[in-house]
Every structure is written in structure tokens, then in C-alpha cells.
Amino acid sequence: MASSRTSKAKTPLETALSGIPSTFRTRLIRSYTELRKRFSQAQYDSSWDTPGLSVGKFCESVLRFLQHDLTGSSIPFGTHISNFADECHKLVQLPKTSGNESLRVIIPRSLVFLYTLRGKRGIGHVGGDVEANAMDAGTATRLCDWILCELIRIYHKLSLEEAQALVDALTEREVPLIWDVAGKRRILKAGLNFKHKVLLLLYSQPDQGVLTEDLFDWVEHSHFTVFKRQVLTDLHKRRLIEYDRESELAYISPFGVREVENVVLKEK
């Protein structure tokens, strides 16, 4: 007689990392998936600081797993890691007989760089000497990709190329909604009207105004006067934007942000 209970099918990533105990595997996958989603989001709204939050979780989960695998014990989840770099260096100093060189040396050194990048470049919390930016967030994300591929290669006995192919297939590759090209910005999301295009463009630059002539050019409207009257003026009256006719700058309002998040981004 078949059991009335049905077990949840494993995802390809869970299967690829099945050699890692579930206590660590679950947290690794959760933090990595969260990281990739935040990085995809940042590609069109420039929230480059948010991927760093997941980078920290990912690093700490990997470190605890390496401690467990190489030494038989690890800092418990929920317990603060007082000096992350020192804990990684302890692994590097282990004898060669402790385990795979990548687990013992290369990944721990990568984790130190990742953790430092997150903490000192403004992508994990405020106070870094460089503001969060696309290059740093991209570097951190790609290094997390590599670490995950190494774990898959070692524990699923795949080549690095096969592991990379698996991660690439699993990664949510969202096409950015806005494309910067030749000094212009183009909306890649199909089916938006001119008002929603303007709101999306302003949403991507929330802390600065955008020249009306740039908005006109970027949304490819056919008549500048009509564009200002029917698009910008109407959005201004509805308090979705602030349209300053003196400076010819437009700014998104809190109502406009809500419109983008609740309507524009959800349009099919």
C-alpha cells in the first residue's frame, strides 16, 4: 500500500548538493537564491546595496559548512561569528590531510575577499568607503556563483563546466526593464503606455530629476509639446510626479513609486 505522505521533489540544485548535510544545504540554497533575485532586481532599479545582505548570509553558511566538513564541528547557526576572517584563516592553516584543497584553502580565501567587499564597499551596510555600485555587486555575485559551482563539482562529482552549466540553467536570468545604450535609456518591457514608461524611467533614478527632453527622447514620443501636455502634466496633476516647468525636470513622487511597484512592474 502506498504511503499517504508524498515527499516534496528535490530541485536540481538540491540534488546537485545532496552530498552536503541538509542543515547547511538548505541555508546555502536559500541565501544563494535570494542573492540572485536581489541582483536581478538591482539591474533595473539600481538597488546595488541589497545583494550584499544575501552575500553575508551565503558566506556565513559556507564557512559553517566548511568548518563542519573539515574539522567535524562548526559555529552553530544563530551564534555570532566574532571574527569572520580569522575563522577562514584557521581553515587555511589546517593540514593537507584535512580535506580537499579547494575546500581548505581556495574557498576560505574567497570568502574573506567576499566578506571584506561586502563590508567595505557599501553593499552590505552603510559605512563603506565606496557607495554600492554595479561592478562591486556583480563581482560579489559572480564569486558566489563560482563558490557554489565548486561545491557542486566536489559533492556531485561534476566538472566545473558542468557545474557552471547547471547553475546557469537554474539562475533566474531576468532581462533588465531598462537598457542603457549609446547615451540613451530604452524601455524593454513591451506594452507600456507613455505615462508608465516615464514612471519606470523616473523610478530607476529616484534620487534625481530627469530632463523632460531626455524623457521625451527615451520613450520615443512623436511630439514634444503634446508629450509635455498629455503625459507629464497629467502625471503631475495626479501627483505621480513633480514636473518643474522652470527647470524642465521631472521627479517621481511616493505615489508614483507605488504606481510602478503595484501596477507597472506587474503588467504582463
Protein Blocks (a to p, Z undefined) as FASTA:
>chain_A
ZZfbdcddddfklmmmmmpcfklmmmmmmmmmmmmmmmmmmmmnopaklmmmmmmmmmmm
mmmmmmmmmnopacdehiacfblmlmmmmmmmpcfklpcfklmmmmmmmmmmmmmmmmmn
opmbghiabdcdfklmmmmmmmmmmmmmmmmmmmnopafklmmmmmmmmpccdddfbdce
ehiacdfbghiafklmmmmmmmmmmmbccdfklmmmmnopabfklmmmmmmmmmmmnopa
ccdfklopacddfklmmmmmmmmmmpZZ
